[in-house]
Amino acid sequence: MSVPELTCQELVEVVTDYLEGAMPAPQRLLFEEHLAFCDWCRTYLEQIRATIRLTGAIEEETFTPEARETLLAAFRDWKRG
């Protein structure tokens, strides 16, 4: 029986779960195995970590209604792009 592989796109879609420690152990293993062989995804993960470090925790209340709507609109259809 072969172990299912995690694609780069699948890794990108679940990176938040990985970083938040919310990923089930079997999926985490697949995630980390993919990272061991994929320079692109390791770079992506480090970029996400750097973004989190640089932005800190931003509270929703700090956004104006216009800024909130602009951000929501920008990310609403990100999977379609």
N, C-alpha and C positions, 0 to 999 in steps of 0.2 A: 504494500500500500504506500503510495507516495504522499508526501506532506504537501498540502496546498501552499502555493507561493503567494506572497503579498505583492501586488504590483505597485509601481511608484504612485499612481493615481490613488489607489486604495490607502496607501500610507499617508498621503497628504490629507485625505478625508478623515482619518482617525488620529491625526497627530495631537489634537487637543486632548482626547481621551488618554493618550500615552503620557502627555506632560502632566495631566491632572491625577494620574494614578488610578484612573477609572476603567482601565482596559483589563479584561479578563486575562489570566495568566497564559492560556494557550495562544491568544491573539498577540499578547505582548512578546512572546517568544518569536512568533513569525515576524513581528515588527523589527525586533532586534537582529534577527537573522538577516533580514533584508538590508538593514543598515550596515551590517558587516561587509556586504558586497557592493553597496551602491554609494559611490561618492556623491552623486547628485542629492540623494535623500539625506545623507549625513550633513551636507551643506545646508539643505533646506531646514532641517531640524535645528541646526545652530543659528540660522537666521531667525527662526521663530523664537528661540530662546533669547536671542539678543533683543528682539523686538519687545518681548515681555519685560526684560530687565530695563530697557530704556524707557518704556512707557509707564511702567509701574502699574498700580491698580487705579484705573480710571472709573470713577463712580458715574452712573447714568445721570445722576442729578446735576453733574457739572456741565452737561451739554445743554445748549439752548434747544428748544423744540425744532428749530430749523436745522441745526447741526445734526441732531439725532435722526431726523428724516433723511438728510443727505447721506449719512452713513448707512442707514437701513436700505435706501434705494441702491446704493453702490454695491451692496453685498446680497441683495435680494435674489438676484438671478445668476450668481457666480458660477453655478454648475453648468449653466447653459452656454457660457462663453467659451 
